[in-house]
C-alpha cells in the first residue's frame, strides 16, 4: 500500500478548507488576492527579505493559510477531533482559558510539531470547547446540553475512515476521501438545528453560545493569511471598501521582527433558516 504522509494529508486538508471558505465568503477570496498582491510588492521592494525567506524555504508556502479557528460544543466532539487532526500530524499545543476575557470556552491549538513538519505545512486549527459550567442561565444551559447531545458533527464515513487509519494508515485514495469528509465538518450551513425561539433564548446569554449550539457543526469562523506588510494590507482593504477593522491589532510598526500584528474585514451578515415547531423554516 502507498501510505499517504501526515504532511501531505495536512496540505490537502488546508487547501480544501481554504477553497471551501473562499466559496462561502467571497470577501475572503478577495482578501486572499489582496494579500498575494501586497506580498509580491513587498518582496520586490525588499530583496533582503526575499533572500531570507528563500533561505528558510518560506517562499513556497508564503500564500498558504497559517491558521484557522473553530468552536465545538462537547468533550466528545473535541476528543474525536483530536483523533482526526492526529492523522494530519497535528497535536494539541498550549492551553488557553478564555473565561478571563468573559468568553465561556477554553482552547488549544492543533498544529504540526517539529521543524520538518512546520516547513512542510504550518497550518494549525485553534479549537475552543464550550464550557456550559460558565453559563449562568440555567434554562440556556439545559437547552444547550440537550441540543448538543443530539448532534453528530462527523459523517459516518468520516468516523469509519478515522478507525481505518488507526488500524493500518491510508493509501492515497483513502487520504483524499478522508480530506473531503473532514472538510465537511467545518463548512458553513445556514440551516439551524433549533427554532428561532431557542436561538433568542441562547443569544442574549452569550452570542458564542448560540453560535456553537444552534448549528450542525463547528464552521470555520476565520482563516488567517501571512501578510508581509500588514500596514499595506490594511490600507488596501480600506481602499477597496472591504470594511476593515478600525485599527491594526498589536504593537506599532517596527524594523525588528515582532510576534504578531493582525487585521481583518468585519464579518458579513448571514441568513439563517430556523426549524420552527410546526415544521416551517
C-alpha positions as CSV (number, residue, x, y, z in Angstrom):
1,X,0.0,0.0,0.0
2,X,1.3,3.5,-0.9
3,X,1.0,5.2,2.5
4,X,0.0,8.9,2.5
5,X,2.1,11.1,4.8
6,X,0.7,13.3,7.5
7,X,2.3,16.3,5.9
8,X,0.6,15.6,2.5
9,X,-2.8,15.0,4.2
10,X,-2.5,18.2,6.1
11,X,-1.6,20.2,3.0
12,X,-4.6,18.7,1.1
13,X,-6.9,19.5,4.1
14,X,-5.6,23.1,4.3
15,X,-6.3,23.6,0.6
16,X,-9.7,22.0,0.8
17,X,-10.7,24.2,3.8
18,X,-9.4,27.3,2.0
19,X,-11.3,26.6,-1.2
20,X,-14.5,25.9,0.8
21,X,-14.2,29.1,2.8
22,X,-13.5,31.2,-0.3
23,X,-16.7,29.8,-1.8
24,X,-18.6,30.6,1.4
25,X,-17.1,34.0,1.9
26,X,-16.3,35.8,-1.4
27,X,-14.8,38.7,0.7
28,X,-12.2,36.2,1.9
29,X,-11.4,35.3,-1.6
30,X,-10.8,39.0,-2.4
31,X,-8.6,39.2,0.7
32,X,-6.5,36.3,-0.4
33,X,-5.9,38.1,-3.7
34,X,-5.1,41.3,-2.0
35,X,-2.6,39.8,0.4
36,X,-0.8,38.0,-2.5
37,X,-0.5,41.3,-4.3
38,X,0.9,43.0,-1.2
39,X,3.4,40.2,-0.7
40,X,4.6,40.4,-4.3
41,X,5.2,44.1,-4.0
42,X,6.8,43.8,-0.6
43,X,9.3,41.2,-1.9
44,X,10.0,43.4,-4.9
45,X,10.8,46.3,-2.6
46,X,12.8,44.3,-0.1
47,X,15.3,42.0,-1.7
48,X,16.9,41.2,1.6
49,X,13.6,40.0,3.0
50,X,13.1,37.9,-0.1
51,X,16.5,36.3,0.2
52,X,15.9,35.5,3.9
53,X,12.6,33.9,3.2
54,X,14.1,31.9,0.3
55,X,17.0,30.7,2.6
56,X,14.4,29.4,5.1
57,X,12.3,27.7,2.4
58,X,9.3,30.0,3.2
59,X,8.6,31.5,-0.2
60,X,6.8,28.4,-1.5
61,X,4.3,28.5,1.4
62,X,4.0,32.2,1.7
63,X,0.5,32.4,0.4
64,X,-0.7,29.3,2.3
65,X,-3.1,29.8,5.2
66,X,-1.4,29.5,8.5
67,X,-4.3,29.4,10.9
68,X,-8.0,28.6,11.2
69,X,-10.3,28.7,14.2
70,X,-13.4,26.7,15.2
71,X,-15.5,26.2,18.3
72,X,-17.0,22.8,19.5
73,X,-19.7,22.0,22.0
74,X,-18.8,18.8,23.8
75,X,-15.8,17.0,25.1
76,X,-16.7,14.0,22.8
77,X,-16.5,16.3,19.8
78,X,-13.1,17.6,20.9
79,X,-11.8,14.0,21.6
80,X,-12.9,12.9,18.1
81,X,-11.3,15.9,16.5
82,X,-8.0,15.1,18.3
83,X,-8.0,11.7,16.5
84,X,-8.9,13.4,13.2
85,X,-6.1,16.0,13.5
86,X,-3.6,13.3,14.5
87,X,-4.0,11.8,11.1
88,X,-2.7,15.1,9.7
89,X,0.2,15.3,12.1
90,X,-1.5,17.9,14.2
91,X,-1.2,17.7,18.0
92,X,-2.8,19.9,20.7
93,X,-0.3,22.5,21.9
94,X,-0.9,25.0,24.7
95,X,-4.0,25.7,26.8
96,X,-5.9,29.0,26.8
97,X,-8.6,29.8,29.4
98,X,-10.6,32.5,27.7
99,X,-13.1,32.8,30.6
100,X,-10.9,35.6,32.0
101,X,-12.0,37.6,28.9
102,X,-15.6,36.8,29.5
103,X,-15.8,34.1,26.9
104,X,-17.2,30.7,28.1
105,X,-14.6,28.5,26.4
106,X,-11.2,27.0,26.9
107,X,-8.9,26.3,23.9
108,X,-5.9,24.7,22.4
109,X,-4.2,24.8,19.0
110,X,-3.9,21.6,16.9
111,X,-0.7,22.1,14.9
112,X,2.3,20.2,13.4
113,X,5.2,19.7,15.7
114,X,8.9,19.8,14.7
115,X,10.8,21.9,12.2
116,X,10.4,19.5,9.4
117,X,6.6,19.3,9.7
118,X,6.3,23.0,10.1
119,X,8.4,23.6,7.0
120,X,6.2,21.2,5.0
121,X,3.0,23.0,6.0
122,X,2.4,25.1,9.2
123,X,-1.4,25.0,9.1
124,X,-3.0,24.9,12.6
125,X,-6.6,25.0,13.9
126,X,-7.3,26.9,17.1
127,X,-10.0,24.9,18.7
128,X,-12.3,26.1,21.5
129,X,-14.5,24.0,23.7
130,X,-17.7,25.4,25.2
131,X,-17.9,25.4,29.0
132,X,-21.5,25.1,30.0
133,X,-20.5,25.3,33.6
134,X,-19.8,29.0,33.0
135,X,-23.3,29.7,31.6
136,X,-25.3,31.2,34.5
137,X,-28.7,31.0,32.9
138,X,-30.0,27.5,33.9
139,X,-32.6,27.3,31.1
140,X,-30.0,28.2,28.5
141,X,-27.6,25.7,30.0
142,X,-30.1,22.9,29.9
143,X,-31.3,23.6,26.4
144,X,-27.7,23.7,25.1
145,X,-26.8,20.4,26.7
146,X,-30.0,18.8,25.2
147,X,-29.3,20.2,21.7
148,X,-25.6,19.2,21.7
149,X,-26.4,15.7,22.9
150,X,-28.5,15.1,19.7
151,X,-26.0,16.2,17.1
152,X,-23.1,14.4,15.4
153,X,-20.7,16.7,13.6
154,X,-18.9,13.7,11.9
155,X,-20.3,11.8,9.0
156,X,-20.5,8.0,9.4
157,X,-17.9,7.7,6.6
158,X,-15.5,10.1,8.4
159,X,-15.7,8.1,11.6
160,X,-15.1,4.9,9.6
161,X,-12.1,6.4,7.9
162,X,-10.6,7.5,11.2
163,X,-11.0,4.0,12.6
164,X,-9.4,2.6,9.4
165,X,-6.4,4.9,9.6
166,X,-5.7,3.9,13.2
167,X,-5.6,0.3,12.1
168,X,-3.4,0.5,9.1
169,X,-2.9,4.0,7.7
170,X,-4.2,5.3,4.3
171,X,-3.4,4.8,0.7
172,X,-3.6,7.9,-1.5
173,X,-7.2,7.4,-2.5
174,X,-8.3,6.9,1.1
175,X,-6.4,10.0,2.1
176,X,-8.2,12.1,-0.5
177,X,-11.6,10.7,0.6
178,X,-10.7,11.5,4.2
179,X,-9.9,15.1,3.4
180,X,-13.3,15.5,1.7
181,X,-15.1,14.0,4.6
182,X,-13.1,16.0,7.2
183,X,-13.7,19.3,5.4
184,X,-17.5,18.8,5.6
185,X,-17.3,19.2,9.4
186,X,-16.1,22.8,9.1
187,X,-18.4,24.1,6.3
188,X,-21.0,26.8,7.0
189,X,-24.6,25.7,6.9
190,X,-27.3,28.4,7.2
191,X,-29.9,25.9,8.4
192,X,-30.1,26.0,12.2
193,X,-30.9,22.9,14.1
194,X,-33.2,24.8,16.5
195,X,-36.2,27.1,16.4
196,X,-35.9,30.9,16.4
197,X,-37.3,30.9,19.9
198,X,-34.4,28.7,21.2
199,X,-31.9,30.9,19.4
200,X,-33.4,34.0,21.0
201,X,-33.1,32.3,24.4
202,X,-29.4,31.4,23.9
203,X,-28.1,34.5,22.1
204,X,-28.7,37.1,24.9
205,X,-27.0,34.7,27.4
206,X,-23.9,34.8,25.2
207,X,-23.6,35.2,21.4
208,X,-21.0,32.5,21.2
209,X,-23.3,30.1,23.0
210,X,-25.9,30.5,20.2
211,X,-23.2,30.2,17.5
212,X,-21.8,27.0,18.9
213,X,-25.0,25.2,19.9
214,X,-27.6,26.1,17.2
215,X,-25.9,24.8,14.0
216,X,-24.9,21.4,12.6
217,X,-21.2,21.8,13.2
218,X,-18.2,23.9,14.1
219,X,-18.0,26.0,11.0
220,X,-14.7,27.8,10.3
221,X,-15.1,31.3,11.8
222,X,-11.9,32.7,10.3
223,X,-8.8,31.8,8.3
224,X,-5.5,33.7,8.6
225,X,-3.2,34.6,5.8
226,X,0.5,35.7,6.1
227,X,0.9,39.3,5.1
228,X,4.5,40.6,4.8
229,X,3.3,44.2,5.2
230,X,0.2,44.4,7.4
231,X,0.0,48.2,7.1
232,X,-0.1,48.0,3.3
233,X,-2.7,45.2,3.5
234,X,-4.9,47.2,5.9
235,X,-4.7,50.3,3.8
236,X,-5.5,48.3,0.6
237,X,-8.6,46.8,2.4
238,X,-9.9,50.3,3.1
239,X,-9.2,51.5,-0.4
240,X,-11.2,48.5,-1.8
241,X,-14.2,49.1,0.6
242,X,-13.6,45.8,2.4
243,X,-14.8,47.2,5.7
244,X,-11.6,46.5,7.7
245,X,-11.3,46.9,11.5
246,X,-10.7,50.4,12.7
247,X,-7.1,49.7,13.8
248,X,-4.4,47.1,13.3
249,X,-4.2,44.9,16.4
250,X,-0.8,44.5,18.1
251,X,2.3,46.7,18.6
252,X,3.2,49.6,16.3
253,X,5.3,49.0,13.2
254,X,8.9,48.2,13.9
255,X,12.0,47.5,11.9
256,X,12.8,44.4,14.0
257,X,10.8,41.1,13.8
258,X,7.7,41.0,16.0
259,X,5.4,38.2,17.1
260,X,2.1,39.3,15.7
261,X,0.2,42.2,14.2
262,X,-3.2,41.5,12.6
263,X,-6.2,42.9,10.9
264,X,-9.3,41.6,9.2
265,X,-12.5,42.6,7.5
266,X,-15.7,42.7,9.6
267,X,-18.0,39.7,9.5
268,X,-20.8,39.9,6.9
269,X,-24.4,39.1,7.9
270,X,-25.5,35.5,7.1
271,X,-29.2,34.5,6.5
272,X,-30.3,31.7,8.8
273,X,-33.2,29.3,8.5
274,X,-34.7,28.0,11.8
275,X,-36.7,24.9,12.4
276,X,-40.0,26.0,13.9
277,X,-42.3,23.8,15.9
278,X,-44.8,23.5,13.1
279,X,-42.0,22.3,10.7
280,X,-41.7,25.6,8.9
281,X,-38.3,27.0,8.0
